[in-house]
């Protein structure tokens, strides 16, 4: 057996029995220490969701009121270029 073949065989065995398990255990450890949602984080997310839902409801109410008072209020709020584009699409 030549020294080059012996070196390749030892390198392969070291890679399989030392390198591969080290790599697997390294990423398992990283995965276990990764940040997770805590109870306070979940509560904060729930509070933010509730706030967003309430704001969405308020916006819908405002839009209904605005539409009742002036049905074309959306066109008046658009910039000039968007308003012209909407008018050209309708015609």
C-alpha atoms as one frame of an Amber mdcrd trajectory, in Angstrom:
protein
   0.000   0.000   0.000   1.393   3.364  -0.991   1.630   6.213   1.519  -0.741
   8.306  -0.576  -3.468   5.634  -0.421  -2.916   5.224   3.328  -3.260   8.996
   3.835  -6.507   9.071   1.820  -7.906   6.150   3.819  -7.077   7.783   7.158
  -8.536  11.084   5.959 -11.755   9.344   4.917 -12.077   7.550   8.270 -11.412
  10.739  10.236 -13.974  12.602   8.132 -16.622   9.946   8.636 -16.116   9.161
  12.327 -15.027  12.556  13.675 -15.933  15.293  11.217 -19.468  14.227  10.347
 -20.662  13.661  13.940 -19.052  16.932  15.012 -20.920  18.762  12.255 -24.240
  17.136  13.160 -23.865  17.826  16.895 -22.716  21.380  16.207 -25.914  22.214
  14.334 -28.106  20.356  16.840 -26.597  22.534  19.580 -27.157  25.664  17.500
 -30.773  24.658  16.887 -31.432  24.066  20.597 -29.919  27.401  21.650 -31.780
  29.363  18.969 -34.095  32.077  20.212 -37.642  31.009  20.888 -40.793  32.940
  21.611 -41.293  33.485  25.297 -44.626  33.945  27.001 -44.176  37.711  27.035
 -43.326  37.669  23.319 -46.529  35.771  22.559 -48.540  38.190  24.694 -46.970
  41.133  22.859 -47.847  39.569  19.489 -51.434  39.010  20.641 -51.672  42.619
  21.829 -50.272  43.897  18.532 -52.724  41.737  16.589 -55.640  43.083  18.636
 -54.459  46.666  18.113 -54.133  46.109  14.358 -57.622  44.581  14.219 -59.115
  47.528  16.128 -57.336  50.012  13.858 -58.633  48.169  10.804 -62.172  48.329
  12.189 -61.804  52.052  12.845 -60.494  52.635   9.323 -63.471  50.765   7.857
 -65.822  52.896   9.935 -64.145  56.101   8.773 -64.320  54.956   5.146 -68.052
  54.187   5.488 -68.688  57.630   6.983 -66.628  59.343   4.280 -68.424  57.402
   1.523 -71.828  58.330   2.982 -70.897  62.022   3.006 -69.063  62.116  -0.330
 -69.086  59.050  -2.615 -66.124  60.394  -4.654 -63.847  61.161  -1.715 -61.287
  58.529  -2.739 -60.658  60.231  -6.075 -60.097  63.547  -4.303 -57.417  61.991
  -2.084 -55.378  60.569  -4.962 -52.361  62.399  -6.382 -52.966  64.082  -9.724
 -51.155  61.418 -11.799 -53.132  58.565 -10.224 -56.400  60.449 -10.642 -55.738
  60.964 -14.362 -54.836  57.297 -14.768 -58.087  56.212 -13.059 -60.136  58.537
 -15.252 -58.464  57.235 -18.414 -59.118  53.621 -17.307 -62.801  54.340 -16.750
 -63.311  56.066 -20.112
